[in-house]
Amino acid sequence: MSIKFNCKVNVKHNFKKIEKIIQELPKTIEQSIEDVLKNIQGYAIKLEKRS
């Protein structure tokens, strides 16, 4: 699986905000992945119970 991001940012004096976003991005991605995995696990459990 491959995920590609293409971001074009026009910035005037927002470098501090961008730095903050860059620092928080790994944590946000990790949380999102954990949420997706929990959803998949919950769905798999529901499917197992139906069988």
HELIX and SHEET records of a PDB file:
HELIX    1   1 PHE A   15  ARG A   50  1                                  36    
END                                                                             
